[in-house]
Amino acid sequence: MPDEEKTVVRVGPQGRVVIPARLRAALGVVPGDELLAHAEGERLVLESRAAAGERLHGMFAHLATDGSIVDELIAERREEARREDAEWPA
């Protein structure tokens, strides 16, 4: 389904909105799926957990390292302790 196709939906009692069948099929949404909802300006966005995870992964991909961040932090702290020990004679 092309992104530019629009479908009008109506907000029902208690704020419920029915996602049309062709949109559900195009997005692979099935009964029981949980969608994350958030506002982007004046827009309501619904996305699957998988789509949100992929989006976040892409946002933080530049931070990825080949090693463990915890291991890097421990190594930094040990080096800091060695420098402090060298500055203060026993």
Secondary structure, 3 states (H helix, E strand, C coil): CCCCCCCCCCCCHHHCCCCCHHHHHHHCCCCCCCEEEEEECCEEEEEEHHHHHHHHHHHHHHHCCCCCHHHHHHHHHHHHHHHHHHHCCC
